[in-house]
């Protein structure tokens, strides 16, 4: 069974979140990760970033 679009997008975003988190010297908080991502990625809701950060245990 193929993965849904949301699952595929979440996988990609988790990698990007981890990259931004590490690049920003482990800047704590959703806002500090979400803001740089808005400049490079397609629009992503802040609450989606918060959910994914929680899933990968960064928040």
SULMO-V35227 format. One record per residue. N is the residue number from 1. RES is the residue in one small letter. SS is DSSP state (h for helix, s for strand, l for the rest). D_LAST is the distance of its C-alpha to the last C-alpha in Angstrom with 1 decimal. Layout:
n:N res:RES ss:SS d_last:D_LAST
n:N res:RES ss:SS d_last:D_LAST
//
This chain:
n:1 res:x ss:l d_last:31.1
n:2 res:x ss:l d_last:29.3
n:3 res:x ss:l d_last:25.6
n:4 res:x ss:l d_last:24.9
n:5 res:x ss:h d_last:24.0
n:6 res:x ss:h d_last:20.6
n:7 res:x ss:h d_last:19.8
n:8 res:x ss:h d_last:21.3
n:9 res:x ss:h d_last:19.4
n:10 res:x ss:h d_last:16.0
n:11 res:x ss:h d_last:17.0
n:12 res:x ss:h d_last:18.0
n:13 res:x ss:h d_last:14.9
n:14 res:x ss:h d_last:12.6
n:15 res:x ss:h d_last:14.9
n:16 res:x ss:h d_last:15.0
n:17 res:x ss:h d_last:11.2
n:18 res:x ss:h d_last:11.4
n:19 res:x ss:h d_last:14.5
n:20 res:x ss:h d_last:13.5
n:21 res:x ss:h d_last:10.5
n:22 res:x ss:h d_last:13.3
n:23 res:x ss:h d_last:16.0
n:24 res:x ss:l d_last:14.4
n:25 res:x ss:l d_last:14.4
n:26 res:x ss:l d_last:10.6
n:27 res:x ss:l d_last:10.4
n:28 res:x ss:l d_last:7.3
n:29 res:x ss:l d_last:6.5
n:30 res:x ss:h d_last:7.4
n:31 res:x ss:h d_last:10.9
n:32 res:x ss:h d_last:11.2
n:33 res:x ss:h d_last:10.5
n:34 res:x ss:h d_last:12.3
n:35 res:x ss:h d_last:15.3
n:36 res:x ss:h d_last:16.5
n:37 res:x ss:h d_last:16.2
n:38 res:x ss:h d_last:18.5
n:39 res:x ss:h d_last:21.1
n:40 res:x ss:h d_last:21.3
n:41 res:x ss:l d_last:20.3
n:42 res:x ss:l d_last:21.9
n:43 res:x ss:l d_last:20.5
n:44 res:x ss:l d_last:17.1
n:45 res:x ss:l d_last:15.9
n:46 res:x ss:h d_last:12.9
n:47 res:x ss:h d_last:12.1
n:48 res:x ss:h d_last:12.5
n:49 res:x ss:h d_last:10.0
n:50 res:x ss:h d_last:7.4
n:51 res:x ss:h d_last:8.9
n:52 res:x ss:h d_last:9.0
n:53 res:x ss:h d_last:5.5
n:54 res:x ss:h d_last:5.1
n:55 res:x ss:h d_last:8.5
n:56 res:x ss:l d_last:8.1
n:57 res:x ss:l d_last:5.6
n:58 res:x ss:l d_last:3.8
n:59 res:x ss:l d_last:0.0
//
